[in-house]
Amino acid sequence: MSISQYVRRILARWRLMALVTAAVFAAAVAVTLSMPVTYTSSGQLYVASLSDQPDMESVQAAGLHAQGRMLSYAAVASSQEMAALIGEDLGVDSLEGATIRTEVPYGTVLINLSVIAPTADGAQEIAQSVAANYNDLLTEVEGARATELKVGVSTVNAPSLPTSPSAPKTTLNLLAGLLAGLLLAVALAAVRDLLDTSVRADDEDLGAPVLGRLPRLEAADRTLTSGDTTPLAEAARRLRIRLEATGHSTVVVAAVDDADGPAVARLIAQSMSLAGREVTLVDSDLRARAGDAGAPEFADSSELTNLLREPGTDRHWVLVAAPPLKPYADAAALARRVDAVLLVVRAGHTSHADLRQALTDLDRDPSSGVYVVVTDA
């Protein structure tokens, strides 16, 4: 199977793919709408040693010591002590829904400060309060550890005033939801295709020659007229031409497991009639008539015998529309008395196992007048 054929098989499940994609996208929309709107104020702080030693070696040593403790200094920004100082500056409720984050670029004495809050002004005010209280709190921490080293924090980049929300990222979320939906849809379609044991529209090896393929048989499409060029009419015309080329003039048309058999028989009969052929269409599906107890015996009836005694020529055809093969034995009995049998299977519906069983039930060499007609689901 070529890649293009496999792609067409996957795309044939477009309804499943569309449903899954829409569901995942709708979930992404719902999640995005439920996310709180937040703003991020960003600033940058510089930590420097305040050593009063006169020699350069002592200054460098103090600087290296400060650099080695940068992660500890950065953690001060999100400490409980800092939260208390911010509460004194801005009010005890100022930190509700807010988050303070710090990051130390590798090998530097810089602290990247970011504050996420429900409002733009609130985020900036909290970040400014952190910067303003940093030295006092850091000095207190250093003193509590009885360390001689003194450090100072200065502002390199003042906390910004956000001009737009930092979350939710609506466009990104929706694009991610759409992509995730498409990927999941393709994966599910591939799994369904892998597990699907039904006949496919493009299958070639079905145990008997494929005489033709028909598009989906909608009720409104089943009446052919002169000059009709619809896809169904053209497909029926090709099927009729191939059937005539086999030389078989008495044919049973039976679906394996659905009701498409009689419809296909009528289409062939109409196409033959429009082409000037003499054709007799026999509806042997007597089981469809409630209470008809003689249906199973029709295959051996004198009425059918008289019909089949009609002289078969290349311009006189007898088509017998039989009940489905899977539930009934009628078609198998009729098959013994005719030149050929057309087995109708519906793509995506009839399983390969049911088709193999139907060929077995016919008890007839598939190479001697047994053909398959595939209809789209």
Secondary structure, DSSP 8 states (H G I E B T S, - for coil): --HHHHHHHHHTTHHHHHHHHHHHHHHHHHHHHHS--BEEEEEEEEEEE----SSHHHHHHHHHHHHHTHHHHHHGGGSHHHHHHHHHHH-TTTTTT-EEEEE--TTSSEEEEEEEESSHHHHHHHHHHHHHHHHHHHHHHHHHTT----EEEEEEE-----SS--B--HHHHHHHHHHHHHHHHHHHHHHHHHH--B--TT---SSS-EEEEE----GGG----TT--SHHHHHHHHHHHHHHHHT--EEEEEESSSSHHHHHHHHHHHHHHHTT-EEEEEE--GGGSTT-TTGGGGGG-HHHHHHHTS--BTTEEEEEE---TTT-SHHHHHHTTSSEEEEEEETTTSBHHHHHHHHHHHTS-TTTTEEEEEE--
